[in-house]
Structures are given as C-alpha cells and as structure tokens.
Amino acid sequence: MSKQILPIDYITVDVKLFEDIPKAVQCSPKVTVAVENNLKLYASISVSDAMKSLATVGELLKVANAAANGHSCSKPIIKILAEYQSLVNDTVSTCSLFVFNCIASLKQHELALRLAEKQPLKALSIMSKTAEKAKEMADKSQQLVNMSKVLVDQSTEALEMATGDKNDEIIKENEVIKKQGELEAQAAKLRTEIDDLKRQAEEFKELADKASKEASEQRKSAMLLQVVSSVTTPLVQLAGPIISSVSGAGVIDGTSKILNVVGNSLGGATTNETKKPDEADSKKSTTKTETTDATAEFKDKKKKLEKQEEEKSKELEEKKAELKKVEAEPESPEKKEKKEKLEKSIKEIDQQLEKLGKLLSDTINDIATQFKERAAKSEDKEAAYMKLKSQYQDLQRKSNADLAQNVVQLKNLSIQKNSLEVSIKSLEITIKTMGKVRTIFENTRLFWLQVKGQCEALSDVSNMKDLADAADIDDEFKTDFTNEIKSSGLNWLALAQINFIASNTITGIKKNFDEVMNNLPGRSEAEAIVKSSCDEIQKILTQENKKIDEIKTQSDKLTK
C-alpha cells in the first residue's frame, strides 16, 4: 500500500472578477502560504515598485530628453521614448489579459476537480487546455522580455553617448578657459601700452604749450634742448617697440618714421637769435647743409643696419628650420653633434642681432644728439611737438580699438563658457537619469522573464498526466491527482496575484505617458526642466538606493 496522502487546502472563494483575487489569496492561511511560496520566484525585485517605476519613467525620460537637447545622446533617448510607448501599452494589455487568463484557468481547475474523482482522464484533458494557455502566455512574456532588452540596450547606448558628450564639452570648456587667459594677458598688455602712449602724448602737449609761451629766442633754444632730451630718448626706447607691435614694422623702420618727423621739422628751421652780423650770416649759411647731412647720414646708417638685420634674421630662420629637421631625426651621435653646432650658431646669431640692436640704439642716440643741436635753432618746435603728439594719439586710438575688440572677444568667450557649463551640468543630469532609466527597464525585463518562467512551469503537465493515468486505474492515486490539480490552481492564483498587482499599478501609465509624449519641451523649457530637476533627481536616487538596500536584505534572508 502506498502512504496515505491527505488532501491539501484549496481556494474557497469563487474567483470571477479582478477584485476576487486578493480575497482568494487570503481565504485561508495555508492558501496564503502556498501563494507566497510560489511568489518567491519574484523575490529579486519588488513587482509593485518595478511597475511604479515603469509608470513614472516617462518623467525621467522627459528630463533626460530635455537635458540632452542639442547633443548626440538625444537620438537614442528619442528612440527610447518611442519604443517605451509600445512597451507600456503591451504591459498594460498583457497584465490585464494574464489576469483574465488566470481567472479562466482557475474556473477550469474547479471543473477538473469536480471530474477528478470519477473521470480523471477527462479532468486531465481540461488541465491540458490550461497548459496550452500557459504556453501562449510564456511566448507573450518572451516578447515583452525582448522589448525590455532592446530598451535596456538603448539606455546603455544613451548613457555611453552622454558620457562621451560630457567629455567633449569639458574639453571645449578647457579650451575656452585657456583662450580667456590669453586674451586677459593681451588686454593687460594693451592697457599698459595705452597708459604709456597717453603719458607720452600728454608730455608732448605740455612741452608744446610751454614752448608757445616762450618770450625770447634764447628760451626757445633752451626749450629745444629740453625737447631733444625728453623726446628723442623716449622715441628711441619706446617708439620702435610700440609701432612694431601695432603696425608690424621692424624696430629700425618704426623708429625712423618718428625720428624723420623731427628731422623734417627741424631740417628747414632758421634762427633769429641775436648775434653779431657776421656770426648770424655764417650760421645761417651752414644750418640747412648740416641738417641735410645729418639726415643723409641717418638714412645711410639706417639702410645698412636694415640690411644687416634682414640678413641675420633670414640666417637665424634658416638655422632654426635646420635645427627642427635635425630634432626630428632618430637619436644618434651625428644628430647630437649637428644639434650642438646649430644651437651654437643660433646663439651666435642671436648675439649678433643683439649687437645690431645696440648699434642701432647707439646710432639713434648719436643722431638724436645731432638733432638736439639742430633743434635748438628751430622756431617751429611747437609744431614738431604737436605732430609727435598727433602720432602718439593715432597709436593710442589703434590700441584702444584693439582693446575694445579684445573686450568683445572676452565677453563672447564668457557667454560661451557659461553655455558650456550649462551643457556639462545638463549632461550630468542625463547620465544620472539614464542610469536610473536603464535600471527600470532591466527590472521590467526581469519581471517578464520571471512571469515567463512561471508560465512555462504551468505549461508542463507531464506529472499530472502520470497521476491521471494512475488514478484512472487505481482509486488510491486520486488524492495525489486532485492535490496536483490544486497545486496547479494555487500556482495559477499566484500568477493571477502578481499580474493583478502589476495591472493595478500600471493602469494609469498610458495617460501619464501620453502627456509626456505630447509635451516634449523646447530649448527654453528644457533649460527650466533641467534646472528644477537637479534636486528632485538626487532625492529620487536616494530613495531608490534605500529600496535597493531593503530588497537586498530581504533576498539575503530568503537565501539563508
């Protein structure tokens, strides 16, 4: 004789409607325990939380889409928005369909139990129909698993692209910061140059005003010596570098232009100094010749120095180009020797250019001394000063224009930098949001994978078939057979319960999602959404981490 098998507790509530499912689960303690044991399959996730997250992921996608506006990562996010709509619609309809299927199956179980005592094979035939339905449900679950997997992959792609976009924006921001530093340094240099030019122009003005008040020719001669002292030396020292930086001329050329103004002004000067007749006539006859000789001497020396400077500069560039080629060669003793020789030559040329510069300075000082002597005899020193003042004012206007352009560039760069900072912050939000979205779709995939597993288990009635055959032969196995039908019914009740929870949670999702799809933001709205979402997303992530810890703790307990 076989061991006596006792009948197990079964559902005592007539399940006809959705709301009957929770009542059936709670109809007796043993039924409740049996259902809970069947639901341990879903212990790795909270079905209610998974469906709630799916119901609200549209808002996260809206934030991600707003934050990604204008970046390459927005393309996969738009794809997710479109395909997510299909997942939501299918999830809503499938959960509801599965609940109806479970209710229908429970009805078939009830009929099978009534037939089991007298017609076990007929009861088995009815149970085979529920198995076929379970197989169809498993196939449908696989479709939703596949849809969820596609969204998981697309979320991963969006996450990777957002990270790449953020890195690109950071590189751009660093380039802007570097350019800002260069412009700020240039602005500081221009301001210093402008201050120097203003000071020089003021000095010339003061000298000109003072010269106009001179009462006698003797004071004019003394003033001209002061002109030479206060003008020529600053011109030699400052005019060359300033004009070179503004106009692109060389030191020699820039300096000569201003000195020529002095030379031209003084070259035709006459004197009315009170002298003895013979001295006046003698000086008057030699003044113009001496001035012309001095100017010719200056031009001759200037031309020679320019030629020498050009030759040395060209030679220096050739040596540097040759050194660059040598540096590109593989390391070798010959390369080292060539490099040392070239560096020595370059150093020598630099020293020669430096000497030329000093020679130029000495030459200018010599010519300036000659102009001092000629300037003392000029009656037009006030006009000369005013011309110099005008030149410095022209240079100042050019520097002012350069500085104004510099300020505009700095302003534009500041705007660009602010825009980049907003982009980087937006992409950070996209990264955080899409990480959360990916987790939600992964949990949805896992849910349908577990539903599929349960449906596949319900589609297998091989053991029930064996017990039906045995019960048909021997009444002793009828309790085993009915218990098997009851176990299957309790498993279907568990499946109904889990889909009932999912269905109730997901029911309102379509309206929520339609609102999201119909109100995708423009750029200005996107910026407002990004700004308001920062704190909210941090709050959501904190809450989610807390729930993850709680679920993990529960899962750990179940595995012990």
C-alpha positions as semicolon CSV with decimal commas, in nm:
position;residue;x (nm);y (nm);z (nm)
1;M;0,000;0,000;0,000
2;S;0,111;0,349;-0,071
3;K;0,148;0,604;0,205
4;Q;-0,181;0,778;0,278
5;I;-0,195;1,118;0,108
6;L;-0,403;1,390;0,269
7;P;-0,585;1,645;0,057
8;I;-0,432;1,995;0,061
9;D;-0,626;2,315;0,133
10;Y;-0,761;2,490;-0,170
11;I;-0,933;2,814;-0,272
12;T;-1,273;2,862;-0,110
13;V;-1,364;3,187;-0,288
14;D;-1,535;3,188;-0,623
15;V;-1,293;3,394;-0,840
16;K;-1,489;3,572;-1,109
17;L;-1,358;3,930;-1,107
18;F;-1,028;4,112;-1,058
19;E;-1,114;4,213;-0,702
20;D;-1,179;3,848;-0,608
21;I;-0,811;3,760;-0,647
22;P;-0,684;3,919;-0,318
23;K;-0,981;3,760;-0,138
24;A;-0,891;3,419;-0,275
25;V;-0,529;3,460;-0,166
26;Q;-0,644;3,540;0,189
27;C;-0,920;3,277;0,207
28;S;-0,713;3,053;0,436
29;P;-0,367;3,068;0,599
30;K;-0,242;2,763;0,410
31;V;-0,357;2,904;0,076
32;T;-0,182;3,232;0,160
33;V;0,140;3,049;0,245
34;A;0,118;2,842;-0,073
35;V;0,075;3,155;-0,286
36;E;0,360;3,333;-0,108
37;N;0,587;3,034;-0,168
38;N;0,505;3,047;-0,538
39;L;0,581;3,421;-0,543
40;K;0,934;3,367;-0,408
41;L;1,026;3,344;-0,775
42;Y;0,992;3,727;-0,779
43;A;1,198;3,787;-0,463
44;S;1,481;3,961;-0,656
45;I;1,255;4,257;-0,741
46;S;0,960;4,440;-0,593
47;V;0,691;4,398;-0,861
48;S;0,491;4,691;-0,728
49;D;0,797;4,919;-0,727
50;A;0,904;4,793;-1,071
51;M;0,565;4,880;-1,218
52;K;0,551;5,213;-1,036
53;S;0,892;5,297;-1,176
54;L;0,775;5,196;-1,522
55;A;0,473;5,420;-1,470
56;T;0,695;5,720;-1,387
57;V;0,996;5,653;-1,608
58;G;0,830;5,875;-1,869
59;E;0,903;6,177;-1,649
60;L;1,267;6,070;-1,618
61;L;1,288;6,031;-1,995
62;K;1,136;6,376;-2,033
63;V;1,409;6,519;-1,810
64;A;1,678;6,321;-1,993
65;N;1,547;6,438;-2,330
66;A;1,542;6,799;-2,208
67;A;1,893;6,775;-2,064
68;A;2,029;6,607;-2,378
69;N;1,878;6,873;-2,607
70;G;2,127;6,954;-2,883
71;H;2,363;6,665;-2,803
72;S;2,417;6,341;-2,992
73;C;2,287;6,133;-2,699
74;S;1,939;6,280;-2,757
75;K;1,889;6,049;-3,059
76;P;1,878;5,716;-2,867
77;I;1,668;5,885;-2,598
78;I;1,405;5,980;-2,859
79;K;1,411;5,617;-2,979
80;I;1,354;5,502;-2,623
81;L;1,060;5,740;-2,586
82;A;0,901;5,596;-2,900
83;E;0,960;5,229;-2,816
84;Y;0,880;5,278;-2,450
85;Q;0,525;5,365;-2,555
86;S;0,489;5,020;-2,711
87;L;0,629;4,852;-2,400
88;V;0,385;5,040;-2,178
89;N;0,087;4,962;-2,399
90;D;0,180;4,594;-2,423
91;T;0,246;4,573;-2,049
92;V;-0,095;4,726;-1,969
93;S;-0,283;4,492;-2,204
94;T;-0,076;4,184;-2,119
95;C;-0,112;4,219;-1,742
96;S;-0,487;4,256;-1,780
97;L;-0,503;3,965;-2,027
98;F;-0,299;3,744;-1,797
99;V;-0,532;3,817;-1,506
100;F;-0,831;3,718;-1,720
101;N;-0,649;3,405;-1,836
102;C;-0,570;3,314;-1,476
103;I;-0,935;3,359;-1,372
104;A;-1,045;3,142;-1,666
105;S;-0,783;2,882;-1,577
106;L;-0,900;2,874;-1,214
107;K;-1,250;2,805;-1,345
108;Q;-1,113;2,513;-1,547
109;H;-0,930;2,387;-1,238
110;E;-1,260;2,397;-1,047
111;L;-1,425;2,186;-1,319
112;A;-1,131;1,948;-1,333
113;L;-1,150;1,893;-0,956
114;R;-1,519;1,806;-0,987
115;L;-1,436;1,546;-1,255
116;A;-1,120;1,412;-1,095
117;E;-1,290;1,159;-0,871
118;K;-1,490;0,984;-1,144
119;Q;-1,327;1,086;-1,471
120;P;-0,956;1,163;-1,413
121;L;-0,870;1,143;-1,782
122;K;-1,141;1,396;-1,866
123;A;-1,008;1,619;-1,589
124;L;-0,660;1,584;-1,742
125;S;-0,797;1,689;-2,079
126;I;-0,930;2,008;-1,922
127;M;-0,595;2,073;-1,746
128;S;-0,415;2,026;-2,079
129;K;-0,607;2,326;-2,208
130;T;-0,473;2,539;-1,922
131;A;-0,124;2,415;-2,009
132;E;-0,169;2,530;-2,368
133;K;-0,281;2,871;-2,242
134;A;0,024;2,886;-2,014
135;K;0,249;2,816;-2,315
136;E;0,088;3,104;-2,507
137;M;0,141;3,330;-2,204
138;A;0,507;3,224;-2,185
139;D;0,555;3,320;-2,550
140;K;0,391;3,657;-2,491
141;S;0,612;3,711;-2,185
142;Q;0,918;3,643;-2,402
143;Q;0,808;3,916;-2,641
144;L;0,798;4,164;-2,353
145;V;1,134;4,035;-2,231
146;N;1,275;4,110;-2,577
147;M;1,117;4,458;-2,588
148;S;1,259;4,538;-2,245
149;K;1,603;4,411;-2,352
150;V;1,602;4,645;-2,652
151;L;1,524;4,939;-2,423
152;V;1,797;4,829;-2,180
153;D;2,048;4,825;-2,468
154;Q;1,930;5,164;-2,597
155;S;1,956;5,310;-2,247
156;T;2,311;5,178;-2,224
157;E;2,391;5,339;-2,561
158;A;2,242;5,672;-2,450
159;L;2,438;5,651;-2,126
160;E;2,765;5,590;-2,310
161;M;2,696;5,868;-2,563
162;A;2,603;6,113;-2,287
163;T;2,931;6,036;-2,112
164;G;3,118;6,097;-2,440
165;D;2,928;6,422;-2,499
166;K;3,014;6,539;-2,150
167;N;3,385;6,468;-2,203
168;D;3,375;6,662;-2,532
169;E;3,210;6,960;-2,361
170;I;3,473;6,955;-2,085
171;I;3,748;6,968;-2,350
172;K;3,576;7,265;-2,516
173;E;3,541;7,439;-2,180
174;N;3,913;7,394;-2,107
175;E;3,997;7,542;-2,448
176;V;3,776;7,844;-2,376
177;I;3,939;7,891;-2,034
178;K;4,282;7,881;-2,199
179;K;4,176;8,135;-2,463
180;Q;4,032;8,359;-2,192
181;G;4,366;8,356;-2,013
182;E;4,548;8,455;-2,331
183;L;4,304;8,738;-2,404
184;E;4,321;8,866;-2,049
185;A;4,701;8,876;-2,070
186;Q;4,678;9,059;-2,403
187;A;4,427;9,304;-2,255
188;A;4,662;9,381;-1,966
189;K;4,945;9,446;-2,212
190;L;4,725;9,675;-2,424
191;R;4,614;9,872;-2,118
192;T;4,978;9,926;-2,016
193;E;5,064;10,034;-2,370
194;I;4,771;10,276;-2,382
195;D;4,875;10,429;-2,050
196;D;5,230;10,479;-2,183
197;L;5,102;10,637;-2,503
198;K;4,868;10,869;-2,314
199;R;5,153;10,973;-2,087
200;Q;5,382;11,043;-2,384
201;A;5,110;11,241;-2,565
202;E;5,045;11,445;-2,251
203;E;5,414;11,515;-2,216
204;F;5,434;11,639;-2,574
205;K;5,130;11,857;-2,519
206;E;5,277;12,006;-2,206
207;L;5,605;12,075;-2,385
208;A;5,424;12,233;-2,680
209;D;5,212;12,453;-2,453
210;K;5,516;12,559;-2,262
211;A;5,711;12,630;-2,584
212;S;5,434;12,856;-2,716
213;K;5,475;13,081;-2,414
214;E;5,844;13,132;-2,455
215;A;5,908;13,503;-2,491
216;S;6,251;13,509;-2,637
217;E;6,458;13,324;-2,893
218;Q;6,707;13,235;-2,619
219;R;6,439;13,050;-2,422
220;K;6,332;12,878;-2,745
221;S;6,683;12,743;-2,793
222;A;6,689;12,615;-2,431
223;M;6,347;12,458;-2,481
224;L;6,464;12,281;-2,796
225;L;6,743;12,123;-2,594
226;Q;6,476;12,005;-2,348
227;V;6,276;11,870;-2,643
228;V;6,575;11,670;-2,758
229;S;6,634;11,539;-2,407
230;S;6,270;11,447;-2,334
231;V;6,160;11,335;-2,682
232;T;6,440;11,170;-2,871
233;T;6,544;10,923;-2,600
234;P;6,184;10,802;-2,531
235;L;6,132;10,777;-2,905
236;V;6,438;10,558;-2,942
237;Q;6,336;10,340;-2,648
238;L;5,958;10,325;-2,689
239;A;5,855;10,425;-3,041
240;G;6,016;10,123;-3,206
241;P;5,856;9,851;-2,990
242;I;5,516;10,024;-2,984
243;I;5,497;10,085;-3,358
244;S;5,630;9,732;-3,424
245;S;5,356;9,574;-3,217
246;V;5,082;9,782;-3,380
247;S;5,184;9,814;-3,745
248;G;5,409;9,514;-3,789
249;A;5,713;9,729;-3,884
250;G;6,064;9,647;-3,767
251;V;6,241;9,833;-3,488
252;I;6,454;10,032;-3,730
253;D;6,169;10,125;-3,959
254;G;5,929;10,219;-3,677
255;T;6,186;10,435;-3,501
256;S;6,298;10,611;-3,818
257;K;5,942;10,718;-3,904
258;I;5,907;10,918;-3,585
259;L;6,263;11,048;-3,596
260;N;6,205;11,160;-3,955
261;V;5,921;11,380;-3,829
262;V;6,167;11,553;-3,602
263;G;6,425;11,567;-3,881
264;N;6,179;11,712;-4,132
265;S;6,054;11,969;-3,885
266;L;6,398;12,079;-3,783
267;G;6,560;12,043;-4,122
268;G;6,419;12,370;-4,259
269;A;6,440;12,570;-3,941
270;T;6,602;12,916;-3,924
271;T;6,716;13,114;-3,627
272;N;6,654;13,473;-3,517
273;E;6,895;13,465;-3,231
274;T;7,054;13,800;-3,154
275;K;7,411;13,768;-3,273
276;K;7,674;13,974;-3,430
277;P;7,605;14,024;-3,804
278;D;7,898;13,817;-3,920
279;E;7,815;13,525;-3,685
280;A;7,447;13,523;-3,788
281;D;7,529;13,521;-4,157
282;S;7,786;13,245;-4,109
283;K;7,547;13,019;-3,910
284;K;7,256;13,087;-4,144
285;S;7,453;12,964;-4,444
286;T;7,554;12,634;-4,282
287;T;7,236;12,533;-4,089
288;K;7,047;12,371;-4,376
289;T;7,358;12,191;-4,506
290;E;7,438;12,049;-4,164
291;T;7,077;11,932;-4,112
292;T;7,066;11,768;-4,456
293;D;7,398;11,597;-4,391
294;A;7,272;11,466;-4,058
295;T;6,953;11,331;-4,222
296;A;7,150;11,169;-4,504
297;E;7,389;11,014;-4,255
298;F;7,094;10,874;-4,058
299;K;6,935;10,726;-4,371
300;D;7,265;10,570;-4,479
301;K;7,327;10,409;-4,141
302;K;6,962;10,303;-4,119
303;K;6,979;10,132;-4,459
304;K;7,295;9,943;-4,366
305;L;7,152;9,830;-4,035
306;E;6,826;9,721;-4,202
307;K;7,019;9,510;-4,449
308;Q;7,231;9,353;-4,178
309;E;6,923;9,286;-3,966
310;E;6,740;9,125;-4,262
311;E;7,037;8,902;-4,346
312;K;7,086;8,789;-3,987
313;S;6,714;8,731;-3,935
314;K;6,697;8,521;-4,251
315;E;7,004;8,327;-4,143
316;L;6,850;8,273;-3,800
317;E;6,525;8,136;-3,950
318;E;6,724;7,902;-4,175
319;K;6,925;7,772;-3,879
320;K;6,609;7,720;-3,673
321;A;6,441;7,532;-3,960
322;E;6,750;7,317;-3,998
323;L;6,753;7,251;-3,622
324;K;6,387;7,145;-3,635
325;K;6,469;6,889;-3,907
326;V;6,764;6,757;-3,706
327;E;6,545;6,721;-3,395
328;A;6,306;6,503;-3,596
329;E;6,588;6,261;-3,683
330;P;6,645;5,942;-3,477
331;E;6,881;5,977;-3,184
332;S;7,247;5,931;-3,285
333;P;7,591;6,082;-3,212
334;E;7,575;6,258;-3,552
335;K;7,239;6,411;-3,460
336;K;7,377;6,530;-3,126
337;E;7,679;6,688;-3,296
338;K;7,463;6,859;-3,562
339;K;7,224;6,983;-3,295
340;E;7,502;7,130;-3,080
341;K;7,656;7,308;-3,382
342;L;7,322;7,452;-3,489
343;E;7,236;7,565;-3,135
344;K;7,576;7,731;-3,112
345;S;7,520;7,904;-3,448
346;I;7,173;8,020;-3,342
347;K;7,316;8,157;-3,018
348;E;7,587;8,343;-3,207
349;I;7,332;8,489;-3,450
350;D;7,114;8,598;-3,155
351;Q;7,418;8,769;-3,002
352;Q;7,494;8,938;-3,335
353;L;7,134;9,059;-3,363
354;E;7,162;9,188;-3,008
355;K;7,478;9,376;-3,101
356;L;7,299;9,517;-3,409
357;G;7,023;9,634;-3,179
358;K;7,273;9,807;-2,953
359;L;7,448;9,956;-3,252
360;L;7,113;10,084;-3,375
361;S;7,045;10,234;-3,033
362;D;7,388;10,398;-3,026
363;T;7,340;10,528;-3,380
364;I;6,999;10,671;-3,291
365;N;7,150;10,834;-2,983
366;D;7,421;10,988;-3,200
367;I;7,167;11,118;-3,449
368;A;6,947;11,234;-3,162
369;T;7,243;11,436;-3,034
370;Q;7,277;11,596;-3,377
371;F;6,904;11,673;-3,379
372;K;6,944;11,834;-3,037
373;E;7,196;12,072;-3,182
374;R;6,978;12,147;-3,489
375;A;6,656;12,164;-3,286
376;A;6,795;12,447;-3,076
377;K;6,786;12,662;-3,392
378;S;6,429;12,575;-3,496
379;E;6,146;12,824;-3,448
380;D;5,885;12,555;-3,523
381;K;5,941;12,332;-3,220
382;E;5,578;12,372;-3,109
383;A;5,455;12,231;-3,442
384;A;5,706;11,944;-3,413
385;Y;5,574;11,855;-3,070
386;M;5,217;11,872;-3,190
387;K;5,299;11,637;-3,477
388;L;5,457;11,391;-3,235
389;K;5,158;11,421;-3,006
390;S;4,927;11,351;-3,303
391;Q;5,127;11,040;-3,391
392;Y;5,107;10,908;-3,037
393;Q;4,735;10,978;-3,032
394;D;4,697;10,778;-3,355
395;L;4,883;10,492;-3,193
396;Q;4,664;10,526;-2,887
397;R;4,348;10,512;-3,100
398;K;4,475;10,194;-3,265
399;S;4,549;10,039;-2,924
400;N;4,208;10,149;-2,798
401;A;4,043;9,974;-3,092
402;D;4,247;9,658;-3,026
403;L;4,147;9,666;-2,661
404;A;3,778;9,716;-2,749
405;Q;3,793;9,415;-2,980
406;N;3,968;9,218;-2,706
407;V;3,690;9,304;-2,459
408;V;3,422;9,188;-2,704
409;Q;3,605;8,858;-2,754
410;L;3,633;8,811;-2,379
411;K;3,261;8,880;-2,339
412;N;3,174;8,628;-2,610
413;L;3,402;8,371;-2,455
414;S;3,240;8,429;-2,117
415;I;2,897;8,364;-2,271
416;Q;3,033;8,053;-2,444
417;K;3,188;7,930;-2,119
418;N;2,858;7,977;-1,933
419;S;2,680;7,785;-2,208
420;L;2,934;7,503;-2,183
421;E;2,891;7,489;-1,806
422;V;2,513;7,453;-1,853
423;S;2,571;7,180;-2,114
424;I;2,802;6,988;-1,883
425;K;2,553;7,012;-1,596
426;S;2,270;6,903;-1,827
427;L;2,471;6,605;-1,948
428;E;2,546;6,507;-1,589
429;I;2,170;6,501;-1,530
430;T;2,124;6,296;-1,848
431;I;2,384;6,043;-1,728
432;K;2,223;6,009;-1,385
433;T;1,873;5,991;-1,531
434;M;1,958;5,735;-1,800
435;G;2,132;5,521;-1,540
436;K;1,807;5,516;-1,346
437;V;1,603;5,451;-1,665
438;R;1,825;5,158;-1,757
439;T;1,770;5,001;-1,413
440;I;1,392;5,039;-1,451
441;F;1,388;4,867;-1,790
442;E;1,617;4,594;-1,658
443;N;1,376;4,530;-1,369
444;T;1,087;4,520;-1,618
445;R;1,279;4,266;-1,826
446;L;1,346;4,059;-1,517
447;F;0,977;4,071;-1,418
448;W;0,861;3,934;-1,753
449;L;1,141;3,680;-1,753
450;Q;1,012;3,550;-1,419
451;V;0,649;3,552;-1,545
452;K;0,768;3,352;-1,844
453;G;0,936;3,101;-1,615
454;Q;0,620;3,058;-1,410
455;C;0,408;3,017;-1,726
456;E;0,649;2,756;-1,863
457;A;0,622;2,566;-1,535
458;L;0,241;2,574;-1,560
459;S;0,256;2,450;-1,919
460;D;0,427;2,129;-1,807
461;V;0,153;1,875;-1,703
462;S;0,362;1,563;-1,753
463;N;0,348;1,470;-1,384
464;M;-0,025;1,539;-1,376
465;K;-0,071;1,308;-1,678
466;D;0,106;1,024;-1,499
467;L;-0,111;1,071;-1,189
468;A;-0,427;1,085;-1,405
469;D;-0,336;0,753;-1,565
470;A;-0,268;0,604;-1,223
471;A;-0,593;0,741;-1,077
472;D;-0,786;0,601;-1,368
473;I;-0,651;0,256;-1,285
474;D;-0,646;0,274;-0,906
475;D;-0,859;0,495;-0,676
476;E;-0,567;0,507;-0,434
477;F;-0,400;0,772;-0,652
478;K;-0,700;1,001;-0,682
479;T;-0,596;1,216;-0,384
480;D;-0,250;1,256;-0,539
481;F;-0,415;1,357;-0,864
482;T;-0,651;1,611;-0,704
483;N;-0,365;1,754;-0,497
484;E;-0,167;1,801;-0,817
485;I;-0,463;1,990;-0,969
486;K;-0,492;2,201;-0,653
487;S;-0,117;2,279;-0,657
488;S;-0,151;2,389;-1,016
489;G;-0,451;2,604;-0,923
490;L;-0,259;2,769;-0,638
491;N;0,027;2,841;-0,878
492;W;-0,222;2,999;-1,121
493;L;-0,363;3,202;-0,833
494;A;-0,009;3,326;-0,756
495;L;0,034;3,420;-1,121
496;A;-0,303;3,600;-1,109
497;Q;-0,195;3,783;-0,791
498;I;0,135;3,905;-0,937
499;N;-0,031;4,027;-1,259
500;F;-0,314;4,180;-1,057
501;I;-0,057;4,386;-0,864
502;A;0,123;4,483;-1,185
503;S;-0,202;4,563;-1,366
504;N;-0,335;4,786;-1,088
505;T;-0,003;4,973;-1,070
506;I;0,040;5,017;-1,444
507;T;-0,320;5,108;-1,530
508;G;-0,266;5,485;-1,513
509;I;0,059;5,477;-1,710
510;K;-0,086;5,537;-2,056
511;K;-0,234;5,874;-1,962
512;N;0,091;5,973;-1,791
513;F;0,294;5,867;-2,092
514;D;0,065;6,035;-2,345
515;E;0,109;6,361;-2,155
516;V;0,487;6,320;-2,169
517;M;0,488;6,243;-2,543
518;N;0,250;6,530;-2,621
519;N;0,450;6,784;-2,420
520;L;0,813;6,727;-2,513
521;P;0,991;7,056;-2,425
522;G;1,160;7,310;-2,647
523;R;1,504;7,453;-2,563
524;S;1,390;7,722;-2,315
525;E;1,150;7,479;-2,147
526;A;1,427;7,219;-2,143
527;E;1,659;7,455;-1,957
528;A;1,387;7,522;-1,696
529;I;1,322;7,149;-1,657
530;V;1,692;7,075;-1,613
531;K;1,725;7,345;-1,350
532;S;1,424;7,226;-1,149
533;S;1,513;6,859;-1,182
534;C;1,858;6,858;-1,020
535;D;1,744;6,835;-0,659
536;E;1,447;6,613;-0,743
537;I;1,662;6,355;-0,920
538;Q;1,903;6,344;-0,629
539;K;1,608;6,281;-0,397
540;I;1,471;6,003;-0,621
541;L;1,812;5,836;-0,642
542;T;1,849;5,844;-0,264
543;Q;1,508;5,684;-0,217
544;E;1,583;5,423;-0,482
545;N;1,914;5,331;-0,316
546;K;1,727;5,284;0,012
547;K;1,473;5,050;-0,154
548;I;1,754;4,854;-0,321
549;D;1,915;4,800;0,018
550;E;1,583;4,682;0,164
551;I;1,517;4,437;-0,124
552;K;1,873;4,307;-0,099
553;T;1,828;4,245;0,274
554;Q;1,505;4,051;0,209
555;S;1,667;3,847;-0,069
556;D;1,960;3,763;0,157
557;K;1,718;3,634;0,420
558;L;1,539;3,410;0,167
559;T;1,865;3,253;0,052
560;K;1,972;3,162;0,405
